[in-house]
Structures are given as structure tokens and as C-alpha cells.
Amino acid sequence: MATAAQALPRPRPRAPYTPLAGRAPVREVYFVKHIDNSRIVHEVDGTGRRECYALVGLVVATFALLFAYAWQHFQCVRYGYQIEQLRQQAHALAEGNRSLRLQEASLEDPQVIDVKARTELGLREPDPAQVLRAEEPRSGQPTAGEPQFAESRSESDTMWARLGRAAGLNPEGQFGP
């Protein structure tokens, strides 16, 4: 048996706005409706407003508590760093103080002072003729060229006592002889 080749039917060309598979075409059409709601009086919902304010207050209080906790935590950390820095500074100052005390002790040694005076400053021991001994004056009067020391005065010879006597006051501070 022989099979004969048959030609398939050709599809017909479709019109531009014809539906596919039996569907109707969808055209986008918008209808404008003018509605005036300006005369409508809205009723205030007291419970809804209270709930909204309560929720806002709760959120603000929660944020304030979290902010206070975070601020306290960061201050604690900052103070910890400052304490550690001050400890290091105190340790460095103690080391510096220790080294200065050692240096002071080494410089107070009379032998070190003598060596430095002779080598660095060029000093030497004085001649016996250069040494002058300070002696107290033998008489009550100072000699020429000697320093005079201030004398202490009794209470009856102070400026206030002299002014009181000039004003006619007795030593007890009252007028009269």
C-alpha cells in the first residue's frame, strides 16, 4: 500500500484586533467620576485617637529608655578607657619619679659634687688668704663696713602705741593719765 502525500491546509491571516482562542479584546477605558465630599462631616474617633497617642507615647518611652541605656553603656566604656590611660600615666610618672630620686641621690654625694666642681666648673680649693672668718663684734657698736641687724622693739614702742600716747590715751587704751 502506498501512501500519498497530502497538503496541509494553510492558516488564514488574522485581523489585527481579533481575539485569540475565543477571548474578547480588552480595551482600557477609564471613567471619571466627580465626587464632592466637602460637605461630609467626619466624626472624631476618641478611642482610636487615644490608642494612637498611647502607642506613640510607648514608642517614645521605649526609645528614651534605650537611648539612656546606650548612653550609660558608652559612658562606662569611655570612663574605662580614661581610667586605663590615667593608670598608664601614673605608672610613667612613678617611673620618672623613681629615676629622679636616683639621680638626686647620686648628685647629693659629696665626692660626685667635688669631682664635678673640679672638672666641669674648674673650681679649686681656696687659698688660706682668701678665707675670712666671721666673728661677732666685741663691743655693742658695729664697726664700719659690717652689716647691721634689725632691732626688735617692745610693744610700748610700736607705731600704734606712739599714736595712742600722742592722742592722750593711757596704755589700757582709755583717755586720761
Helices and strands as residue ranges (DSSP letters): H 46-107, H 110-119, G 128-130, G 155-157, H 159-167
